[in-house]
Amino acid sequence: MTMVKSRKVGNSRVLTIPKELDDGKVAEYEVFRSEDGAYLFLPAFSNPFKDGTADVLDLRMTDEFAGVRLLDSEIE
């Protein structure tokens, strides 16, 4: 287990990610606090529906079962 200490910077508390845990890929994190006081830091990913990248994506479902005959019990 790796321990980190918070330090005060201005009016905020800062946690430094140790070098052995940093993959260098994530710069922003979403922070959640549980009822028992534990903090969870999750990588922040962009939302394709908010940043416009979904405009070029084809999100339609394909019919993988085209031409397959359904039985009576599968229709309901």
N, C-alpha and C positions, 0 to 999 in steps of 0.2 A: 504494500500500500504506500502510496506517495502522499506526503503531507505538504500542504502549502499554508502560508500565513498571509493574512490580509494586511494591507498597509493603507494608510490614509493619503489620498491625493486630492487636495482641495476639499470639497465637501463630500467626497465619495470614498468608498472602500474598494480596493483593487486586489484581485487575485491574479497572480502570475502563473501561466501554464508552464510547467517544467519542460525543459528541452526534450526529455525522453518521452513525454506524452504528446508533444506538439507534432502533428503531421504536416503543418504548414499550408494545409488546404482550406481551412475554415478561419474566417476573420470575424464573423458575427455569430452570436449565440442567442437563443431564446432562453430566458431564465424563468424557472417555475419554483415555487416554494410550497412544499407539502404541509399538511396539517401538523406533522410532528416537527416542523422546522427545518427539514432537510432541503437543500437547494439542488436543483437539477439543471444542468446546462446542456442544451441540445443545439446542434448546428442549425443555423437559420438558412433555410433554402428559399429560393425565390418562388413565388406563386405564379405559374404560367398563365393563369387567368387574370392576374392583375398587371403583370409586366408586358403583356402583349405577345408573348411567344406562342400562346395557344392559338393565335389567329392563323398561324401557318401550319398547325397540326391538324391531321385528319383523324378525329376522334370517333368516327362512325364505327359501329360494330359490323363485323363481317359475318355472313351467314355460313358457318362451317357445316351446317347440316342441310344444305340445299339439296333437294331431291330425295331426302330420306323420308320414308313413309312412317308416320307415327302410329302406334297401336292405340287402341281405345283408352287404355289406362294412362297413357302418357299425355293425353290431350288436356286433362283437367289440371 
